[in-house]
Structure formats: C-alpha cells, structure tokens
Amino acid sequence: MDNDFNMEKLLDTAILAAISAGQELMINYNKTLSIDFKKDQSPVTNADRSAHALIKTALQYFDIPLLSEEGEHLSYSIRKKWEKLWIVDPLDGTKEYIKRNDEFTVNIAFIENNQPIIGVIYAPALQLLYFASKHLNKAFKHELKGGFTNLNELYYQAIELPINAHLKTNPNVLASRSHLDLETKGYIDGINKRCGKINLVSVGSSLKFGLIAEGSALLYPRFSSTYEWDTAAGQTIVEMAGGSVINADDGSPLIYNKKDLLNPHFITRSAFARSGLI
C-alpha cells in the first residue's frame, strides 16, 4: 500500500468519492430535510446519511477499515489493530448545511500508523476542492466551476498548479462560525494584545483548513470539541502546504485512531505563522 501506484489509486478514489458525496448533498440542499439529534445534541440529517452510504460504497474497493462520523464506531480493542484506515466526515458543517450558507464540506482522509497520509476536502456549494498526499508532498486547490468531467482533466488543471502559500490578505485568524467558545476567544484576544490588530474571520466546517493552506489566514485555534473526522483531511492539506496542526498543550501533531476519538485542543498554523509572524 506504500508504493506510488497504490497511493495514487487511493487519492483518485478519495477524490471521486468526495465529489460524488458532494453531488448527493447538493441534490438534497434545497429540499425539506429530515433532522434528528445525536446524544450530544448535534444535528444529523438524511443528507449526512446518504453521503455516508455513497462514500462507504466507494471506499470498500480497498478492503480498508472505515471510521466515519455517521458509521459504526467499533471499540478501541478492535481499532487499535488497524495500521491503515479511512477517516470520513460525509457532511462536515451540518449546522451550516441546515442554515444553507454554503460553508459545508465532505472530508476524506487516509491514515497510516496513526498519521494522515491523504486528505481531500470538497465544498460542493462553493465548488472548491482541496487535496493533498504525502507521496506528492504538495497540496492542491481546484475550482470545479464548470462541473466535474474526469480525473485526468482535474489533475491536468490542479497538479500543475499546487497551492503556492503566500499571505494573500491582512493577518486573518479563523474561528468556527458555530462553535466560538470563550477559551478560543481569549486566545485570539491575546494575539491582538501581542501582535496588534488582527482580523477575526468566522468560517464553517473544514474550509478553515483550506484557507490556512492557501495562505488566506495565519491561524485557526480551536479549544472547543472536535473529533478526528473533523481534522484528519485538513491536517494533511495544511501540512503539505508547509503549515501544521498541533496539540495546543504540547506542540505535537495530532494523531488518529486514538482510544478517545475526541481531538485535544489544537492550533492550525500556516507556513507564515510557523515562521514567527504570530
């Protein structure tokens, strides 16, 4: 599974699965949604479930275990034996989807030995695709404005134009549109005091990782709850663009398929933030 051919096949399949799930989400976008609530009171819709089903079918080709927000969460006694797995959020930003503000994504990551190796983020309402793979050692952004035709055309346009992270705006710090807690706000206030005025920009879903990777923002601190499927794809994309996603307590990169699927508090930094701008 570690040779280039197989890595390319994994990436191809992840991209196609994300686009297919995104198309399914758009079919349901302007329809009446069936909304339920999980134990933690987070919403889940029929669109979450149908996108999960499509992705599960697509990824079964490889006979690699799947950990999806909307799938079965097996016990750690079973999961700890997995050297490779997919981690998926079929609809990241369900609250944004319900609000119909377009800031929702499909997240697909491939994990090997607890590290994210491939990451795909697709924002179907915005027709934005971010992807990265450690075998390519680059991150890419592609706008599917004309719709998706085939992978060859996508690669022709995207692979030749990898993300060239450079600071595109005044210093932006990102926060969750729906989950800005007091601890995160306090951290951002501290940056303001140390570094002067920064722009606080609220964005939904894993789009924040794409903005960090492409250089549209410097930092995304997160001190409220997230799960592994919220960050795995984004971490790969940020890292391959020269940034980092680190544990806020000890500075280590986030790891995956842990006993506890909750992430620690983390800070996502662009290549510029790592150079000392913040």
N, C-alpha and C positions, 0 to 999 in steps of 0.2 A: 504493500500500500504506500511505500515511501518513494517509489520511483516517479519520475516526471509524468509518465503516461497516465498512471492512476491518479495522481494529483490533479492533472488536467481534467480527467473524467469526473472526478469528484466536484471540481469547480463548475464544470459545464452543467452537471446535474443540479447543483445547488442554485445556479442562476436560473435555469429553466423552471425549477420548482417554485422559486420566489416570484417569478413573473407570472406563472400560472395561478398561484395563490392570489397575487395582486389583482389579476383579472377577475377572479371569483369575488374578491372583496368589492370591486367596482360594480359588479352586477348587482350586488345587494345594497350598494351605498345609498341609493335613493329610494329603497323600498322600506316598508314597515319592518322594523327589526324586532325579533323576539329576544328580550333581555332578561337574563337571570343574574343572580348574585352569588358569589362564592362565599366560603366561610369568612374570609377577610373583608367581605362586602365590596370587593372589586367586581365590576360588571363583566359578563361574558355573553356574547350574542351568538345567534345561529351562524353569522358570518365567520366568527372565530373558529367554530367547529367545522364548517365546510372547508375553510382554508387549511385547517389541520389535516383533514382527510386527504386532500389533494397532495399535500407535501409528504405525508406518510407514505402514500402510494408511490410517489416519485422516488423517494429515498430508499425504498425497500429493495431496489435493484442491487444494492451493495451488501445486503445482509449485515448491516452495521446497526447497533442499538440506537434507538431514538429517545431522546428526552425532550418532550415538548410541553409547553405550558398547558396545553389542552389535552395531553395524552395521559397515559398511566404512569405514575411516579413509583417506580419499583424501590424496594428497600435498599439501603446502602450495602447490605451484605451481598446483594446481587450486583449492584452498580460498581462497587469497588474493584471488581474483576475486569471491568471494561477498560481496555487500553485505548480504544477508539470509540467514538460515539458522535452522533449529531445532537446539537442543542438548538431548539427551534422555538421561536415565538411566532405563531401564524398570524397574529394581529397584535402588534405592539402599539399601544396607544388606543385601547378600546374606548376610553373616555373621549378621545379626540374624534374617533370614528363616529361615535354616537352624536357628538356635537356637530359633526360634518364640517370640521375646519381644515381638513386635508392633511393634517400632521400625524399620520399613522404609517406604519411600516410593516413589512414582513422581514423577520430576522432568521437567517440560517447560518449556523456555524458548524465546522468540523473540528473536533477536539482529538488530540493525540497526546497521551501521557499527561493529561490534565492541562494542556496548553492549547489555546485556539490557533489553528493552522490555516483555516479558510474561513472567510467571513463574507456574507452577502446581505446587504440591506436594500430593500426595494420599497420606495414610496410611490404607490401606484397612482394616487390622485395628483401627485406632482410630476409623475413620470421620470423620477430620478432613481438611478441605480448606482450604488456604491459596491465595490467588491475588492477583495484582496486575497492573496495567497502567499504563504511563506516561500513556496517554491519559485514564485515570480519575484518575490522581495519588493513588491510595489503595491500601491493602492490605486484604484481607478474610479473615476466618476463618469457616468454616461447618461445623457438625457435622451429618453425614448420618445421624443416629441412626435415623431412620425409613426409611433407604434413599433412593436417588436416584429421583426421579419425573421431573422435566423441568427444563430450564434456566430457564424462566420462574419456577417455584416457587423454585428455588435463588437466583436473583437477587432475587426479592421478599424473601427472608429475609436474604440476605447483603449485598446492595448497600446496603440501608437501615441496616446495622449494620457499618460499616467498623471495622477494628481501631482501638481507641482506646488507643494505647500509654500505659500508666501503670504504675509499678512495683508489681507485684502481690505481691511477696514480699520477704524479706530479699535482700541482694545475692547473686545467683547468677552464677557463672561456669561455662560449659558446656565439656565436653571430650568427645571421641569415646569411646564405650563400648568400641570395639575397637582404637583407634589412639592411645592416650595415650602420647606419646613423652617422653623426658627433657627436650627443649628446651621443649616446651609446659608440662610440669610446672614447670620452672624459672621460666618466665614467670609462671605462676599463683602460685608461691611468692613472687615479687617483689611481686605485687599484695597478697598477705597482709601482707608487711612494711610496705608503704607505706600501706595503707588500713585495716589491721585485718582481723579475721576475715571471710572471705567463704565462701560455700557452694559447694563444687565438686560439680557435678551431671553425671554421665555419661549421655549420651543417644546413641542410634544414629541414623545417617542424617541427612537434611536436616531432620528435625524440629527440630534446633537452631536453624535459621534462623527457623522459625515461632515458637519460644519467645522469641527475641530480638525479633522484630517485634511480638509482642503484649505485651511488657513483663514476661515471666516470668523474664527473665535479662538481665544487663547486657552480658556479653562472651562471645564464643566465639573464643579464639585457636587457630590451627591451624598447627603447624610441621612436621607430617608430610605425606606426599604426598597430594594430591588432584588430580583432573582437572576440566576445565571443566564436564563434565556433573554434577559433584557440587555445584557452587556457583551456576550461572547462574540457575536458577529462584529459589533462595533469596536471591540478591543483589537481584533485582528486588523481592521481597516486603519485605525489610528496608529497602531504600532508600525505597520508597513508604510505609513506616511511620515514616520520619524517621531511620532508622539508616544505617549504612554498612558496606561490606565493602571493606577497604583492604589494599593491599600492606604487609606488616609492615616492609619496608625503606624505602620512600619515601612512604608515606601516600596513594598514588594508588589510585583504584578499580580493581578487577580488570577486565581486558578479555578479549575472547573471540575465538575463531577465530585464535589465535596459531599461529606455526610450531610451537612446542612446546606441546602440549595440557596439559602439567602446569601447575598453578597455582603462583605463588610462595607463600611463607608469607604468611598473611593473618590479620587480626583483624576479627571481626564485632562491631560495637558497636550497642547500642540507642540510641534517641534520648537516653536519660538519660546513658549513658556519654559520648556526644559533648558533653554539656553540662558535663562535668567531674567527674562523680561518681567516675569512675575514670580 
